[in-house]
Amino acid sequence: MGSPGIARVLACIAFVSFAACSSGGGTAPPMAPTPSTFAIVAGGSMNMEAMQTFRFYPNALTVDVGDTVTWSFPSGEPHTVSLLGPNAAFPAPNDPTAQAPAGGTVYDASTYTSSGFQLLGKSYSLTFTKPGTYAFQCLLHKGMSGTITVQPAGTPYPAGNATATAGAAAAQAADLALGAATLTQFPYATGGAHLVAGMSPGLAAGPPTPLSVLRFLDGPSLSDTSVTIAAGATVTWTNQSSNAPHTITIAPVGAPFPNLPPFAPPTGGNIYDGTTLVSSGVLMPGASFALQFTTPGTYTYHCLFHDDTENMIGTVVVQ
């Protein structure tokens, strides 16, 4: 019989060999990558919501399967984050379904997914579970769009991600800075009876831009929100923004402002004497609305899209 010491050594060798085989040769299984979260800001504003940007900051990111993207909505102007999924087209802004969230918090391109209308500090998160490149857009603002590229889990992120994220705040500030230059483009006689109902760089004839001035203006200053006319004169408003709809809506004197949906049809005609509700209906970029005022008084009018949180309200003084 062999020595007890040799037997113990052989037993230890056998145990270690068995443990090594049982654990795949002693190599620990690779750890699953830890999911990351990325941030995108939807729009921005300044000057009491008068200046609004219609862009995502950044508007392109590359993430991995399992990662989450969170969009924040800092301004009073509503936006959506909407992804088509298998649908052929996005819902129109006046479609009631455009306002509501859809599709949940996970995106694999199998269903239409949307944040619904979001604003004033709200946020929206999506976790991406399938590789691919996915476009997203705001249903309310033409040209406000972006892409999320999803790589397999564990794939290194491209250097461009860090650059885009670091430059997001500077890009937003640069877009907002376009507001001052836009005001100098006021296209009518200052103090006249032709006003802008919103304006953007290049005015309505230009391509959609990331900046819009959400004010009724009678001159090249944010304080030019009132016009004075003689009884019987006509005021004309033209939407000189390339990227947002507006309305001219005025209630009867003494009546509360009506709770009309923004896409309500025109009502009341083109003459206002203080006794009827008048609304232009939706004024798309370049469209105009004229209203004759027959009775002296001071009349306040609103944009149905932008009066509550963006303060797009003007005054007509009739003498």
Secondary structure, 3 states (H helix, E strand, C coil): CCCHHHHHHHHHHHHHHHHHHHCCCCCCCCCCCCCCEEEEEEEEEECCCCEEEEEEECCEEEEECCCEEEEEECCCCCECCEECCCCCCCCCCCCHHHHCCECCCEECCCCCEECCCECCCEEEEEEECCCEEEEEECCCCCCCEEEEEEECCCCCCCHHHHHHHHCHHHHHHHHHCHHHHHHCCCCCCCCCCEEEEEECCCCCCCCCCCEEEEEEECCCCCCCCEEEECCCCEEEEEEECCCCCECCEECCCCCCCCCCCCCCCCECCCEECCCCCEECCCECCCCEEEEEECCCEEEEEECCCCCCCCCCEEEEEEC
